[in-house]
Amino acid sequence: IENNLNPDFVTYFMLDYYFEKEQRIKVEVYDVDITELEHIGNFETNLGEIMSSVGTTLIGDLYLPNKKKSKSRGKIILRAEKVSSCNDIVYFNIKAQGLKSNKGWLCGKDDPFFYIEKARTENVDEFLKVYQSEPRRSTLDPVWMHQRHQAKDIVNGDYNCPLRFKIYSWRNSGYHKFYGEFQTTLAQIVKGEKEYNLFKNEDMQPGVVSFESFVIEERPSFFDFLHSGWKINLIVAVDFTASNGEVTDPKSLHFISPQGLPNDYQ
């Protein structure tokens, strides 16, 4: 994220959480310049502390390592959510028309891009940025084609989860100019609500955003097939060719450990 002292990162990390284990997490934050990296600070915690925080949101201080009495170099906010098993894929084309120019009389141009923000499961009044598009250069009628998103990434599998689409004009300084926003859900779009006016502080703004196409591709999981009543016959075969070695050879794929440890096939 360029030229921003309050970055909101879109990238997420999917982790397996084990209640009975201590899973240490270390976050290192750097300022990336053309020729060097400036170390801003570190924060260390564990996954259990995040999961047990109010709203599964943990706020910590960034400190430079190996420096006594180091002052806080800023705050870092870590949020966690349980990920659904939904495998559905969302495809859409989206365009905006009639945006009001944000460029100044001295410099600047209109390079629109958009954010998608989702309401958190733990607090529907709090929204998280889950996607940022590429800017469309020098236009007030941008079109973003071939958008492809996993439903669990943008709504965690909940089609009634509130979504905010925010339209900005890109600035190299990091202070992007705001055109306006609208709120919807995937369920509303599926029902045919595909055109939205833009608002800023509850005031309607110039410009209309519409979905040119919108398709949800269902991808059932293995559990979904079982849950629907499908019957599955399972046949398992293990290749015991001589080239794989004896079961008493530790290098063999079929090695049977005296300690009961699983082999490669297991």
BELMORA-V807803 format. One record per backbone hydrogen bond with DSSP energy under -1.0 kcal/mol. NH is the residue of the N-H (numbers start at 0). CO is the residue of the C=O. If there is no record, write none. Layout:
{{NH & CO} {NH & CO}}
//
This chain:
{{20 & 17} {24 & 44} {26 & 42} {28 & 40} {30 & 37} {32 & 35} {37 & 30} {39 & 28} {40 & 28} {41 & 62} {42 & 26} {44 & 24} {46 & 22} {49 & 45} {50 & 46} {51 & 47} {52 & 49} {55 & 52} {56 & 53} {57 & 77} {59 & 75} {61 & 73} {62 & 41} {69 & 66} {72 & 61} {75 & 59} {77 & 57} {79 & 55} {88 & 216} {89 & 148} {90 & 214} {91 & 146} {92 & 212} {93 & 143} {94 & 209} {95 & 141} {96 & 207} {98 & 139} {103 & 106} {112 & 167} {114 & 165} {115 & 130} {116 & 163} {117 & 127} {118 & 161} {119 & 125} {125 & 122} {127 & 117} {129 & 115} {130 & 115} {132 & 113} {135 & 111} {138 & 109} {143 & 93} {146 & 91} {148 & 89} {150 & 87} {152 & 149} {153 & 149} {154 & 150} {156 & 150} {157 & 154} {160 & 157} {162 & 183} {163 & 116} {164 & 181} {165 & 114} {166 & 179} {167 & 112} {168 & 176} {169 & 110} {173 & 170} {175 & 173} {176 & 168} {178 & 166} {179 & 166} {180 & 198} {181 & 164} {183 & 162} {186 & 158} {188 & 184} {189 & 185} {190 & 186} {191 & 188} {192 & 187} {193 & 191} {195 & 208} {197 & 206} {198 & 180} {199 & 202} {202 & 199} {204 & 197} {207 & 96} {208 & 195} {209 & 94} {210 & 193} {211 & 92} {212 & 92} {214 & 90} {216 & 88} {224 & 220} {225 & 221} {226 & 222} {227 & 223} {228 & 225} {229 & 224} {243 & 240} {244 & 241} {248 & 245} {251 & 248} {254 & 251} {255 & 246} {259 & 256}}
//
